[in-house]
Amino acid sequence: MGTTDLSGRVAVVTGAGAGLGRAEALALAHAGADVVVNDMGEAADTVVAEIQALDRRAIAVKGDVSDWGLGATMVEAAVDGLGSLDIVVNNAGIIRDGMLFNLTEQMWDDVVRVHLKGHAAVCHAASVHWRERAKSTGQPVAASVVNTTSEAFLFGGPGQANYAAAKSGIVALTLSIARGMSRYGVRANAIAPRARTEMTANVFEESTGAGLDILAPERVGTFVSYLASDAAAQVNGQVFVVYGDMVALLAPPTVEQKFTSPTGAFSTTELDQLIGGHFEGRPASQTFSANSIAALDTTGVGNKG
């Protein structure tokens, strides 16, 4: 078991001006890290002040994460301004919900751009830096990436085609980073969090319990701090659902049924006999959608509407 102390480490956190990103940035600072705080406006300055009040260093880098060059700017701020780059937490995102037939091209592009391209832009810049650092020193960099997906990619909600598609892409991006960058000492994992934030203000019912809200973003921040630490050195290429009092490690998809042509090359008749027969009488709800994941929720705080 390694240490969860992040003293001497430097993190970049996107979308850190409020909600989950703010909680994650503060959790990293509480663990000892210095932080580059990214957000669009003055909220970034407020979080920088909160981190500095913890006797940690912090720098605000304002701008849209989907600007490819901003990723490099954040890396430069971490390395030149704070002395290193060891942790990347991608959190920035927006929602533009609507049924697919109601989505405009702009609604689709905005969500995919901020979520998926935004994650890729920061991860690209960080990966360039870490690869160069590992090659110049001959040593692995011991860095961690935490990307933010959503249970939406598991469910495929009918009103979130753009969001679910972007979040699915983030999982694939995370796995690619985990496989491609591990040789340089970089780990990458994805979390699917739930938290009561401004973005989800109309989603969850009010908490009725005493003490820390069961959907408090600070609960997610604690897990992100753990994933960023040496204690999680063996955790790579994983996807977690995290909220409330639990963390759930997801397993990769499994093969339900393999169909093999008895003649060596399928005819449509054979396909109908094998595949059609397999689906005969199957409930319409039994699809690739991982509806069983919803059973994890024991918070007692349901969705509104």
Salt bridges, closest charged atoms under 4 A:
ASP34 OD1 - ARG56 NH2 3.21
ASP34 OD2 - ARG57 NH2 2.94
ASP45 OD2 - LYS62 NZ 2.58
GLU50 OE2 - ARG22 NH2 2.67
ASP64 OD2 - ARG113 NH1 2.79
ASP86 OD1 - ARG133 NH2 3.61
ASP110 OD1 - ARG113 NH2 3.18
GLU151 OE1 - ARG194 NE 2.69
ASP213 OD2 - ARG196 NE 2.57
ASP230 OD1 - ARG9 NH2 2.85
GLU256 OE2 - HIS278 NE2 2.79
GLU256 OE2 - ARG282 NH1 2.82
ASP297 OD2 - ARG194 NH1 2.72
